[in-house]
Every structure is written in C-alpha cells, then in structure tokens.
Amino acid sequence: MPHNPVTGDRADRALPPLSPRVEVALLARALFRQGYNDFNTGHMTYRQRDDTFLVLDSGVGWNEQRPSDVVSVDADGNRLEGAGEVTPAIILHLEYHKLHEDCIWTVHQHPEYATIWAAAGRIPSVYSQRGASLLEDIGLYEEYEGGVDEWPAANAAARAIGEKKAVLLRNHGVFVAGSDVAQVFSRCVALENRCRVAWRVEALGGGMEMPEPAQRSLLAVNRDRFGFRSPGLWEWAVRQELREDPTLEAEVSGPSPSAPSSSRT
Ligand SMILES: [Zn+2]
C-alpha cells in the first residue's frame, strides 16, 4: 500500500537517506526560499535521541548552510561538536524543549510577511486552504521585550508560547514547532502563506474569510490523514535544493536519521 496518498511509492520521487545534519541544512535552505530569508538571524533546533540538539551555524545565511556547518549542543547550549557559530538566542528553543519533551524541531526566523503581522500584533484571517491548516495552532506572543538570550527571559517566552505550534512574536518574527522535519516545514510554509495571502487580500481592499466549518473540515483532513504534513511538500523542497546546489550531493549520504519523532507536536 502506498505510504503517501499523493506521491505513492514512486521510486523517482523517493528521497535518499538524509542524515540529521543534512536535514538541518536542507530545512534552512528550503525555508529561505519560502520567505524565511532574513540572512542568518533565525535559528532552529533538532532534538536527538540523546537529548543533544543540532543547530545552525549562525555565521552564515540560511541559503548557504551546509551539513558540515551544523553544530551539536547540549541542553544548556554548550557546544559539543562542530565549528560553526552558535547564537546565544538558541536558549529560547532549549527552554521550549524542556517544557515540551515531545517536541523534536523548532524554528525561529523573521519571514517577510509573518513579521509584518507580528509587528501589527494581529493574527491574519484565513483566506486560503494552506492557511487553514493552522487553525488552533497559530498564536500571538505579545510580551516580547527585545531579546531572549538570558535564561529567565527565554523561560518566560517559552511558557507564554505554550501549546501553540506556529506563533507570531510581537515586533519580532515567528516561532514554529514540529515533530519531524516534514511537519515543521509544512507548518512554516503554511504560516508564511497565510500571512502573505491575507496581506494581499487586505491590500486589495478586503476579501471573504474562509468560513470556520470549511476551516475545520480542512484541518481534520490535514490532521487525520497527513499528521499536519503537506503531502510531498518536504520531498519536493529537498529535490529542489539538491538540484540547485549539486555540491551538496557529496554530503548527502550515510544512514537514515536516528532522531525520535512523535505523531503530534
Ligand atoms: Zn529573531
């Protein structure tokens, strides 16, 4: 039986085995194309089975991250392996992970459109299918005070984010969580899509918000059939990144990722 109701088992669409470091670098590059393109200012974490975390090299842009740049840190942010730079702001993510033990991935960036809504202090209405996939997972964190690179501030922010999975940080950017790379990528894309479409609709003079029953119907499909993953979206993004930068091929090898995942984060 096909493992994916859209892409099926077609061998030409299957991904090669991706190591955890490869997934981190490819996620950064793929998100850069989706509006998460504020140079190097974002960060992400990928929890490993031993409760260490893979993080980006904050010294380079998201579109030039390489698997060999990815850094391993412990739960307190101490470098374990890797030569890349680690931003002090990573502690927001580490605090969030302490509060959500089933969370595997977190992403923070300043995407083009979501940052506008974050500055406005408003959650955009739903005008399209992709934007509907967030429904109760979208949130707004209004108490942001300019930095989370101190543990108390990071803890307060992580607590305020709570159980939301796609959060607008007031006057700052976004914070997105997921249980695997396909899920967190889908959420990030859905959040920026929702913000972009709403911006354009309202710039046009307004539009018709999707009725809540339709939103809930779409959400049920997204949750029950796809586990909050847009079918084929991550695979499409990986194929694109490997096409765009053939030099990555040399680093895309090795065993499958060994990190844990949960079904609902
Ligand atoms: Zn930021």
Residues whose N, C-alpha, C, O or C-beta is under 5 A from the ligand:
A	BS01	ZN	T41 G173
